[in-house]
């Protein structure tokens, strides 16, 4: 009876751990929620004169300019050039020395006590030395074709680009979102990632390679802890 109770309790524990592990999965924000959040963060520009034939949002306002992404549904090329490098080094060193002497050289000012001059003579020393160093480097260079998904009231463009590549049973997904000023778009209708505001860059893989590099989930780690190896 006790054995069956322990097995049932173990199964209940594993189910709870598995459910907790599923809740910790990062969920991608929906496109509608992302656009709504950007609309709340970016202030609206003052509107033009009522009845004016020339408006900033009209196509006739840029007759001399090259055709670039400016409206919802227009395509745009995003050059992702992300390089990140961080180094952190710390060191600490301390030292402390203590020494004291205590003794009796005379009693009542007359009797010499040469044999007990050194009664108490403590000494101690302490030192600490430590050093730590951490570094990380990441690089991502790629080119994506995206589209304008929304135009904010301030004139900023909300862009999104996604690409999926499957090779050798491994699927890689690249997602780019952000805000772009129309003036930062080149005549070739391209924009670099360092000119994209509120940039959200996601790169993830799924397949044999990612399964081999990802750490085991909480359920597997709980089983390994119970088994003991």
C-alpha positions as CSV (number, residue, x, y, z in Angstrom):
1,X,0.0,0.0,0.0
2,X,2.8,2.4,0.9
3,X,4.6,1.6,-2.4
4,X,1.5,2.4,-4.4
5,X,1.1,5.7,-2.5
6,X,4.6,6.7,-3.2
7,X,4.3,6.0,-6.9
8,X,1.1,8.0,-7.1
9,X,2.7,10.9,-5.3
10,X,5.7,10.7,-7.6
11,X,3.5,10.8,-10.7
12,X,1.5,13.8,-9.3
13,X,4.8,15.6,-8.7
14,X,6.1,15.0,-12.2
15,X,2.8,16.2,-13.7
16,X,3.0,19.4,-11.7
17,X,6.6,20.0,-12.7
18,X,5.8,19.4,-16.4
19,X,2.9,21.8,-16.2
20,X,5.1,24.4,-14.6
21,X,7.7,23.9,-17.3
22,X,5.1,24.5,-20.0
23,X,4.0,27.8,-18.4
24,X,7.6,29.2,-18.6
25,X,7.7,28.9,-22.4
26,X,8.2,32.3,-23.9
27,X,5.2,33.3,-26.0
28,X,5.7,35.5,-29.0
29,X,3.7,38.7,-28.9
30,X,1.0,38.9,-31.6
31,X,1.4,41.4,-34.5
32,X,-1.8,43.2,-33.5
33,X,-0.7,43.6,-29.9
34,X,2.8,44.8,-31.1
35,X,1.2,47.5,-33.3
36,X,-1.2,48.6,-30.6
37,X,1.7,48.9,-28.1
38,X,3.7,51.0,-30.6
39,X,0.7,53.3,-31.2
40,X,0.5,53.9,-27.5
41,X,4.2,54.7,-27.1
42,X,4.7,57.1,-30.1
43,X,2.9,60.4,-29.9
44,X,0.7,61.7,-32.8
45,X,2.0,64.5,-35.0
46,X,-0.3,67.6,-35.5
47,X,-2.6,67.3,-38.4
48,X,-2.2,69.5,-41.5
49,X,-4.4,72.3,-42.6
50,X,-8.0,71.2,-43.3
51,X,-8.7,71.2,-47.0
52,X,-5.1,71.3,-48.1
53,X,-4.2,69.6,-51.4
54,X,-0.7,68.7,-50.2
55,X,-0.4,66.4,-47.2
56,X,2.6,64.5,-45.9
57,X,0.8,61.2,-46.3
58,X,-0.1,61.8,-50.0
59,X,1.9,60.2,-52.8
60,X,2.1,63.6,-54.6
61,X,4.2,65.1,-51.8
62,X,7.2,63.1,-52.9
63,X,7.2,63.5,-56.7
64,X,11.0,64.1,-56.8
65,X,11.8,61.2,-54.5
66,X,12.5,57.6,-55.2
67,X,9.7,55.1,-54.6
68,X,10.3,53.7,-51.1
69,X,8.2,51.9,-48.6
70,X,5.7,54.3,-47.1
71,X,2.3,52.6,-46.9
72,X,0.9,49.5,-45.4
73,X,1.8,46.5,-47.5
74,X,4.9,48.0,-49.1
75,X,7.9,45.8,-49.1
76,X,11.2,46.8,-47.6
77,X,14.6,45.1,-47.3
78,X,16.1,44.9,-43.8
79,X,19.9,44.5,-43.4
80,X,20.5,42.9,-40.0
81,X,24.0,43.8,-38.8
82,X,24.0,42.9,-35.1
83,X,27.4,42.6,-33.3
84,X,27.5,42.4,-29.5
85,X,30.5,41.9,-27.3
86,X,30.7,42.2,-23.5
87,X,33.6,41.7,-21.1
88,X,33.5,41.8,-17.4
89,X,36.6,41.3,-15.1
90,X,36.8,41.6,-11.4
91,X,39.6,41.1,-8.9
92,X,39.9,41.5,-5.1
93,X,42.8,41.2,-2.8
94,X,42.9,41.8,1.0
95,X,45.5,41.2,3.7
96,X,45.5,41.7,7.5
97,X,48.1,41.0,10.2
98,X,47.7,41.2,13.9
99,X,50.4,40.9,16.7
100,X,50.4,41.6,20.4
101,X,52.7,41.0,23.4
102,X,51.8,40.9,27.1
103,X,54.1,40.2,30.0
104,X,55.2,41.1,33.6
105,X,58.6,42.7,34.1
106,X,58.4,43.5,37.8
107,X,56.2,43.1,40.8
108,X,55.6,46.0,43.2
109,X,58.3,47.9,41.4
110,X,61.1,46.0,43.1
111,X,61.0,42.2,42.4
112,X,62.2,41.3,38.9
113,X,60.3,38.6,37.1
114,X,62.4,37.8,34.1
115,X,60.9,34.4,33.7
116,X,57.4,35.6,33.1
117,X,58.1,38.6,30.9
118,X,56.3,37.0,27.9
119,X,53.0,35.6,29.2
120,X,50.7,36.4,26.3
121,X,51.9,36.8,22.7
122,X,49.2,36.3,20.1
123,X,49.6,36.8,16.4
124,X,47.4,36.2,13.4
125,X,47.4,36.9,9.6
126,X,44.7,36.7,7.0
127,X,44.7,37.2,3.2
128,X,42.2,36.9,0.5
129,X,42.7,36.9,-3.3
130,X,40.1,36.4,-5.9
131,X,39.6,37.0,-9.6
132,X,36.7,36.5,-12.0
133,X,36.2,37.1,-15.7
134,X,33.3,36.7,-18.1
135,X,32.9,37.4,-21.8
136,X,30.2,36.9,-24.4
137,X,30.2,37.5,-28.1
138,X,27.3,37.2,-30.6
139,X,27.1,38.1,-34.3
140,X,24.1,38.0,-36.7
141,X,24.4,39.2,-40.3
142,X,21.5,38.5,-42.7
143,X,19.2,40.2,-45.1
144,X,15.4,39.9,-44.9
145,X,12.6,41.2,-47.0
146,X,9.8,42.5,-44.9
147,X,6.7,44.7,-45.2
148,X,5.1,47.7,-43.6
149,X,2.4,46.4,-41.3
150,X,1.2,49.8,-40.0
151,X,1.8,53.5,-40.2
152,X,1.7,55.4,-36.9
153,X,0.1,58.8,-36.5
154,X,3.7,60.3,-36.1
155,X,4.7,59.0,-39.5
156,X,6.8,56.1,-38.3
157,X,6.5,52.8,-40.1
158,X,6.0,49.6,-38.2
159,X,7.9,46.9,-40.2
160,X,8.0,43.1,-39.8
161,X,10.1,40.5,-41.5
162,X,10.2,36.7,-41.0
163,X,12.1,34.0,-42.7
164,X,12.1,30.3,-42.2
165,X,14.9,28.1,-43.4
166,X,14.9,24.3,-43.2
167,X,18.1,22.4,-43.8
168,X,19.3,19.0,-42.6
169,X,16.2,18.4,-40.4
170,X,16.8,21.7,-38.7
171,X,14.4,24.6,-39.1
172,X,15.6,28.1,-38.3
173,X,13.3,31.1,-37.9
174,X,14.3,34.7,-38.0
175,X,11.9,37.4,-36.9
176,X,12.5,41.2,-37.0
177,X,10.1,43.9,-35.8
178,X,10.6,47.6,-35.2
179,X,10.0,51.2,-36.1
180,X,11.5,53.0,-39.0
181,X,11.7,56.6,-40.0
182,X,10.9,57.2,-43.7
183,X,14.1,59.3,-44.0
184,X,16.3,56.4,-42.8
185,X,15.2,54.2,-45.8
186,X,17.8,54.4,-48.6
187,X,17.0,55.0,-52.2
188,X,17.4,51.2,-52.7
189,X,14.5,50.7,-50.3
190,X,16.7,49.2,-47.6
191,X,17.2,50.0,-44.0
192,X,19.9,48.7,-41.5
193,X,19.0,47.2,-38.2
194,X,20.9,49.9,-36.3
195,X,18.4,52.4,-37.6
196,X,15.4,50.5,-36.5
197,X,13.8,51.7,-33.2
198,X,12.3,49.4,-30.7
199,X,14.0,46.5,-32.5
200,X,12.8,43.0,-31.6
201,X,15.1,40.4,-33.1
202,X,14.3,36.7,-32.6
203,X,16.4,33.8,-33.8
204,X,15.4,30.3,-32.9
205,X,15.9,26.8,-34.2
206,X,14.1,23.5,-33.9
207,X,15.5,20.2,-34.9
208,X,18.2,17.7,-34.1
209,X,20.9,20.4,-33.4
210,X,18.8,22.5,-31.1
211,X,17.5,19.4,-29.3
212,X,21.1,18.4,-28.6
213,X,22.2,21.7,-27.3
214,X,19.1,22.7,-25.2
215,X,19.3,21.7,-21.5
216,X,16.7,19.1,-20.3
217,X,13.4,20.4,-19.1
218,X,12.3,20.4,-15.4
219,X,10.6,17.0,-15.8
220,X,13.8,15.3,-17.0
221,X,15.9,17.0,-14.4
222,X,13.4,15.9,-11.7
223,X,13.7,12.3,-12.9
224,X,17.5,12.5,-12.9
225,X,17.5,13.8,-9.4
226,X,15.2,11.0,-8.2
227,X,17.1,8.3,-10.0
228,X,20.4,9.7,-8.8
229,X,22.5,9.8,-12.0
